[in-house]
């Protein structure tokens, strides 16, 4: 539901707001990964990679759109409603992540036992599959869709103009 409302209101998005939304879903996915992982190396590496990519996008857009006023939330009531539904969805998903902890605990114990009996690389190969199965699949898909929407927004902003966006003097 929230993804459909994002796609409908894509024309009103400021790229910096898209980056903040991607960061919030990234943080939720990292929290979910740390609940599954007995070792925190993989979630930390994923977080650093995502944040570094988002910082590059942020620097690019802050240099191009520094003179543009960001009055999206004050002028458009649809965006206020969208922000409220997004925050509500994030809080609900965070509550479901906490509820999944009770289900995941036995699975985590079983994976810890597998670590002792199998090799280290086989353990991480099996663990990477959990990103695509419930409960992790929703956050993974949302992060991928937000990255795709951000890519389309960047392309839409950059292609129609044949001149530079800032005046170079």
Backbone bond lengths (Angstrom), bond angles and torsions (degrees), N, CA, C in turn:
res aa  C-N    CA-C-N  psi(-1)  N-CA   C-N-CA  omega(-1)  CA-C   N-CA-C  phi
1 X - - - 1.445 - - 1.526 110.65 -
2 X 1.307 115.95 -46.75 1.455 119.35 -179.68 1.520 110.92 -66.65
3 X 1.339 116.58 -37.81 1.463 119.48 179.30 1.520 110.92 -64.27
4 X 1.333 118.39 -37.79 1.460 120.83 177.64 1.519 111.02 -65.04
5 X 1.316 117.20 -40.50 1.459 119.38 178.14 1.526 110.91 -67.39
6 X 1.340 117.80 -33.25 1.462 119.76 174.83 1.521 110.87 -65.15
7 X 1.319 117.04 -41.95 1.455 119.92 -178.96 1.523 111.83 -68.35
8 X 1.327 117.46 -35.01 1.459 120.47 179.12 1.523 110.70 -68.65
9 X 1.314 117.44 -41.32 1.461 121.94 -176.18 1.522 112.90 -97.34
10 X 1.320 117.46 24.86 1.461 120.87 -177.36 1.521 112.22 -62.87
11 X 1.320 117.04 -29.76 1.458 119.40 -177.82 1.534 112.64 -69.04
12 X 1.328 118.14 -18.62 1.453 120.97 -178.91 1.522 113.17 -93.91
13 X 1.310 117.95 -2.51 1.460 120.40 -174.60 1.516 111.62 -78.92
14 X 1.286 114.21 138.63 1.451 121.97 169.44 1.526 106.23 -92.12
15 X 1.317 119.38 138.85 1.473 119.92 -176.63 1.524 114.16 -59.47
16 X 1.317 117.82 -31.80 1.462 119.50 178.62 1.525 111.41 -68.68
17 X 1.323 117.28 -31.20 1.464 120.40 176.27 1.521 109.75 -70.03
18 X 1.322 117.22 -37.95 1.466 120.01 175.55 1.527 110.99 -60.53
19 X 1.318 116.81 -39.50 1.462 120.23 178.91 1.527 110.48 -64.12
20 X 1.326 117.54 -41.15 1.467 120.18 177.65 1.521 111.81 -64.46
21 X 1.321 117.28 -37.55 1.466 120.40 178.22 1.523 110.12 -66.71
22 X 1.320 116.95 -42.31 1.466 120.12 178.03 1.529 110.33 -62.57
23 X 1.335 117.00 -39.99 1.462 119.41 178.65 1.523 111.77 -63.99
24 X 1.334 117.09 -37.60 1.470 118.44 179.66 1.518 111.10 -66.97
25 X 1.327 118.14 -42.03 1.456 119.47 176.78 1.526 111.49 -68.29
26 X 1.324 116.61 -32.63 1.461 120.01 176.54 1.528 110.60 -64.09
27 X 1.310 116.93 -42.82 1.465 119.94 179.26 1.521 110.70 -64.93
28 X 1.337 117.24 -40.19 1.465 119.58 176.83 1.522 111.47 -62.94
29 X 1.321 116.76 -39.70 1.459 119.63 179.48 1.530 110.97 -67.79
30 X 1.310 117.31 -37.06 1.462 120.60 177.74 1.528 110.59 -66.52
31 X 1.318 117.11 -40.44 1.472 119.78 176.51 1.519 110.16 -60.81
32 X 1.323 115.88 -42.44 1.461 120.23 179.22 1.528 111.17 -65.50
33 X 1.322 117.61 -39.38 1.463 120.59 179.01 1.525 111.46 -67.22
34 X 1.321 117.54 -35.91 1.460 119.03 -179.98 1.517 111.86 -70.07
35 X 1.326 117.01 -24.37 1.461 118.94 175.06 1.524 111.31 -71.34
36 X 1.324 117.20 -30.79 1.461 120.84 -179.88 1.520 112.99 -85.67
37 X 1.310 116.56 -32.98 1.458 121.71 -172.12 1.521 112.40 -85.78
38 X 1.314 117.60 127.50 1.466 117.93 170.12 1.531 110.91 -75.87
39 X 1.336 116.93 -25.34 1.459 122.55 176.03 1.517 107.75 -106.96
40 X 1.320 117.29 133.90 1.452 121.22 -175.56 1.519 113.17 -92.02
41 X 1.316 118.90 10.58 1.454 121.20 -176.65 1.525 111.97 -69.83
42 X 1.325 118.03 -46.04 1.461 121.26 -178.49 1.528 112.69 -63.81
43 X 1.339 120.88 -47.19 1.464 118.99 176.94 1.521 113.52 -63.68
44 X 1.320 117.51 -35.74 1.461 119.50 178.93 1.526 110.49 -67.49
45 X 1.330 117.32 -41.95 1.468 120.04 177.66 1.525 110.77 -63.41
46 X 1.329 117.12 -42.68 1.461 120.79 178.62 1.524 110.65 -62.50
47 X 1.327 117.13 -41.53 1.458 121.47 179.11 1.525 111.03 -63.17
48 X 1.317 117.21 -44.11 1.464 120.59 -179.15 1.524 110.90 -65.11
49 X 1.331 117.44 -40.48 1.463 120.62 179.23 1.523 110.76 -64.83
50 X 1.336 116.89 -46.22 1.463 120.02 -178.98 1.524 111.45 -65.71
51 X 1.312 117.74 -43.80 1.460 120.47 -178.57 1.525 110.90 -66.78
52 X 1.325 118.06 -37.73 1.467 119.01 178.65 1.521 110.91 -66.31
53 X 1.326 117.88 -40.14 1.464 119.89 175.77 1.515 111.95 -64.32
54 X 1.321 116.94 -40.78 1.460 120.13 178.75 1.522 111.69 -68.79
55 X 1.322 118.00 -33.40 1.465 119.93 176.74 1.521 111.61 -67.10
56 X 1.328 117.24 -35.89 1.465 119.95 176.25 1.519 110.05 -64.79
57 X 1.340 116.63 -44.54 1.466 119.96 177.36 1.526 110.20 -63.40
58 X 1.338 117.25 -40.60 1.463 121.09 179.35 1.526 111.28 -62.45
59 X 1.335 117.94 -44.31 1.462 120.57 178.93 1.518 110.86 -63.15
60 X 1.329 117.08 -39.62 1.458 120.93 179.54 1.521 110.49 -62.40
61 X 1.324 116.74 -48.61 1.459 119.21 -177.29 1.517 112.71 -74.50
62 X 1.301 118.64 -32.28 1.461 118.95 178.30 1.525 110.82 -69.27
63 X 1.320 118.29 -27.47 1.461 119.32 175.99 1.522 111.65 -79.18
64 X 1.327 117.54 -30.89 1.463 119.84 -179.11 1.525 112.79 -84.83
65 X 1.311 117.87 -34.96 1.455 121.02 -171.41 1.524 110.51 -113.94
66 X 1.291 118.07 31.55 1.461 119.55 -176.32 1.522 111.90 -72.91
67 X 1.320 118.57 -26.12 1.457 121.11 -177.85 1.517 112.99 -90.45
68 X 1.315 117.78 -6.39 1.461 120.94 -177.56 1.518 109.92 -88.48
69 X 1.335 115.28 132.56 1.462 119.57 179.52 1.521 109.44 -79.54
70 X 1.308 116.37 133.96 1.456 121.76 -179.32 1.525 108.72 -98.14
71 X 1.328 115.94 85.86 1.465 120.82 -179.24 1.520 110.39 -113.01
72 X 1.302 116.75 38.06 1.460 120.89 -175.27 1.521 110.78 -70.07
73 X 1.323 117.61 -45.62 1.459 120.01 -174.36 1.522 112.35 -77.56
74 X 1.315 118.18 -26.25 1.458 119.13 -178.52 1.516 112.46 -81.31
75 X 1.325 118.12 -29.48 1.456 119.98 -174.61 1.520 113.98 -96.53
76 X 1.308 118.57 -20.27 1.454 120.69 -172.94 1.531 110.60 -117.81
77 X 1.334 117.68 115.03 1.477 118.73 178.83 1.524 112.99 -69.34
78 X 1.341 117.00 -24.91 1.468 119.73 177.18 1.527 110.49 -64.50
79 X 1.315 116.51 -36.89 1.456 119.73 -179.89 1.528 111.21 -70.91
80 X 1.330 117.06 -33.63 1.464 119.04 175.12 1.519 110.47 -63.79
81 X 1.332 116.25 -42.61 1.462 120.41 177.97 1.520 110.74 -64.50
82 X 1.329 116.69 -40.93 1.458 120.59 178.73 1.525 111.47 -64.65
83 X 1.319 116.87 -40.50 1.464 120.34 177.34 1.522 110.82 -63.32
84 X 1.323 116.45 -42.36 1.458 119.96 178.77 1.522 111.35 -63.47
85 X 1.336 117.93 -44.04 1.467 119.87 179.66 1.523 111.21 -66.63
86 X 1.321 117.00 -34.97 1.463 119.86 177.84 1.526 110.96 -65.44
87 X 1.314 116.56 -46.56 1.464 119.44 178.88 1.521 111.36 -64.85
88 X 1.320 116.81 -37.22 1.461 120.55 177.50 1.523 110.74 -65.13
89 X 1.338 116.98 -41.92 1.461 121.20 178.24 1.524 111.07 -64.91
90 X 1.326 116.86 -40.16 1.463 120.09 178.67 1.524 111.48 -64.02
91 X 1.326 117.33 -40.64 1.462 118.63 178.69 1.521 111.39 -68.29
92 X 1.330 117.01 -37.63 1.466 119.27 177.00 1.521 111.37 -65.62
93 X 1.331 116.53 -41.08 1.460 118.63 179.56 1.526 110.96 -67.73
94 X 1.335 117.01 -33.88 1.459 119.06 176.92 1.524 110.83 -66.33
95 X 1.334 117.04 -37.48 1.467 119.82 176.89 1.522 110.98 -66.20
96 X 1.333 117.81 -36.97 1.463 119.18 178.19 1.518 111.01 -70.21
97 X 1.326 117.43 -32.18 1.466 119.88 176.22 1.521 109.66 -63.55
98 X 1.318 116.70 -41.55 1.462 119.58 178.60 1.522 110.17 -65.70
99 X 1.341 117.93 -38.05 1.464 120.61 178.37 1.520 111.43 -68.38
100 X 1.324 118.01 -31.97 1.460 120.88 178.47 1.522 111.93 -69.22
101 X 1.323 116.72 -19.69 1.459 119.70 -179.35 1.524 111.13 -58.78
102 X 1.330 116.78 -35.49 1.458 119.93 178.85 1.517 111.26 -67.16
103 X 1.336 117.01 -33.97 1.464 121.24 179.82 1.519 110.63 -77.88
104 X 1.329 116.44 -35.88 1.459 121.15 -173.33 1.527 111.96 -78.50
105 X 1.316 118.68 -24.50 1.466 120.94 -176.80 1.521 113.19 -54.63
106 X 1.351 120.23 -48.68 1.470 118.13 176.99 1.525 112.67 -63.68
107 X 1.351 116.45 -35.44 1.456 119.52 178.61 1.522 110.23 -65.43
108 X 1.321 116.41 -38.66 1.454 120.95 178.63 1.528 111.18 -64.98
109 X 1.313 117.29 -39.66 1.462 120.36 177.31 1.522 111.17 -63.96
110 X 1.328 115.97 -39.50 1.468 119.58 178.31 1.521 110.92 -65.25
111 X 1.338 116.73 -39.35 1.458 119.65 178.48 1.524 111.16 -68.22
112 X 1.318 117.76 -34.32 1.463 120.19 175.30 1.521 111.14 -63.95
113 X 1.331 117.02 -38.36 1.463 120.30 176.63 1.523 110.94 -66.71
114 X 1.341 116.54 -37.02 1.462 120.08 177.15 1.521 111.47 -65.58
115 X 1.321 116.40 -32.12 1.466 120.12 178.61 1.522 110.76 -63.22
116 X 1.293 116.37 -39.34 1.457 119.59 -179.81 1.524 111.81 -70.37
117 X 1.332 116.93 -30.19 1.460 119.15 -175.63 1.529 113.27 -94.65
118 X 1.315 119.01 -22.34 1.463 122.05 -177.64 1.524 109.98 -111.99
119 X 1.309 114.00 174.42 1.461 118.28 179.05 1.528 110.17 -75.65
120 X 1.321 115.63 162.97 1.457 121.81 -176.78 1.521 111.57 -65.72
121 X 1.325 119.08 -41.18 1.464 121.33 -178.25 1.517 112.10 -70.38
122 X 1.314 118.16 -36.81 1.462 120.50 177.90 1.521 110.54 -65.37
123 X 1.314 116.82 -33.44 1.461 120.77 178.59 1.524 110.74 -63.65
124 X 1.342 116.94 -45.59 1.454 119.11 -179.03 1.520 112.09 -72.43
125 X 1.324 118.86 -27.75 1.456 120.05 175.07 1.517 110.39 -66.51
126 X 1.309 118.11 -39.85 1.458 120.70 177.91 1.522 111.69 -70.47
127 X 1.321 117.98 -34.27 1.459 121.29 -177.53 1.520 112.39 -72.01
128 X 1.327 118.43 -29.97 1.458 119.40 -178.42 1.517 112.14 -68.21
129 X 1.294 117.98 -20.49 1.460 121.28 178.33 1.521 110.99 -68.86
130 X 1.332 118.67 -28.16 1.460 121.47 -177.19 1.523 113.00 -65.64
131 X 1.322 118.48 -14.04 1.459 120.09 175.24 1.521 111.89 -66.80
132 X 1.314 117.36 -23.14 1.455 121.15 -174.59 1.519 113.20 -106.06
133 X 1.315 118.71 3.63 1.460 123.10 177.38 1.524 109.07 -116.42
134 X 1.341 117.04 157.85 1.476 119.45 179.40 1.515 110.99 -58.85
135 X 1.278 118.86 145.19 1.452 132.03 2.97 1.521 113.83 -89.63
136 X 1.312 118.17 -1.81 1.460 121.27 -175.04 1.516 113.62 -78.30
137 X 1.315 119.40 -20.38 1.452 120.59 -171.93 1.519 112.47 -64.87
138 X 1.324 118.95 -33.80 1.460 120.08 -178.73 1.521 111.56 -66.06
139 X 1.303 117.99 -44.27 1.461 120.25 179.78 1.524 111.60 -68.99
140 X 1.325 116.90 -35.96 1.458 120.08 177.40 1.521 110.52 -65.04
141 X 1.318 116.64 -45.74 1.461 120.23 178.92 1.521 111.86 -65.25
142 X 1.329 117.64 -39.44 1.465 119.94 178.37 1.519 111.12 -64.69
143 X 1.313 117.25 -40.58 1.466 119.60 178.25 1.521 111.19 -64.81
144 X 1.331 116.56 -40.95 1.464 119.68 177.82 1.523 111.25 -64.94
145 X 1.331 117.02 -41.55 1.463 119.74 179.51 1.524 111.64 -67.01
146 X 1.328 117.93 -38.37 1.452 119.37 177.50 1.521 111.63 -67.18
147 X 1.320 117.63 -36.96 1.465 119.36 175.03 1.520 110.93 -64.26
148 X 1.338 117.32 -38.10 1.461 121.03 177.43 1.523 110.99 -66.37
149 X 1.326 117.49 -42.56 1.464 120.97 178.44 1.520 110.43 -64.21
150 X 1.322 117.18 -39.60 1.461 120.45 177.11 1.522 111.05 -64.25
151 X 1.324 116.90 -39.58 1.462 120.53 177.01 1.519 110.75 -61.81
152 X 1.336 117.16 -45.39 1.465 120.18 178.65 1.522 111.63 -64.02
153 X 1.322 117.34 -36.28 1.459 120.67 178.62 1.522 110.66 -66.97
154 X 1.311 116.93 -41.93 1.468 120.30 177.97 1.521 110.47 -62.36
155 X 1.322 116.52 -43.60 1.465 120.21 179.20 1.518 110.74 -64.17
156 X 1.342 117.06 -41.50 1.461 120.94 -178.99 1.522 111.36 -66.33
157 X 1.320 117.63 -36.74 1.461 120.40 179.89 1.524 111.08 -72.07
158 X 1.308 116.91 -39.87 1.464 120.18 -171.45 1.526 113.78 -84.37
159 X 1.324 120.20 -28.76 1.459 120.06 -172.22 1.521 116.58 -80.76
160 X 1.333 123.01 -36.78 1.465 117.83 -173.26 1.520 114.40 -70.38
161 X 1.285 119.27 -20.25 1.456 121.20 -177.41 1.530 109.91 -98.82
162 X 1.324 114.61 129.26 1.460 118.18 178.19 1.525 111.53 -91.82
163 X 1.326 117.30 -11.90 1.460 119.86 177.80 1.526 109.40 -104.87
164 X 1.305 116.57 171.95 1.457 120.10 -178.84 1.522 110.22 -71.25
165 X 1.334 115.83 153.53 1.459 119.98 -177.97 1.528 111.75 -78.72
166 X 1.316 117.45 -29.86 1.460 121.11 177.83 1.516 109.26 -109.50
167 X 1.300 115.27 146.67 1.449 120.10 177.58 1.523 108.81 -79.77
168 X 1.318 115.73 121.62 1.462 120.93 179.69 1.521 108.83 -95.23
169 X 1.334 117.07 113.18 1.469 120.20 179.60 1.492 110.61 -124.22
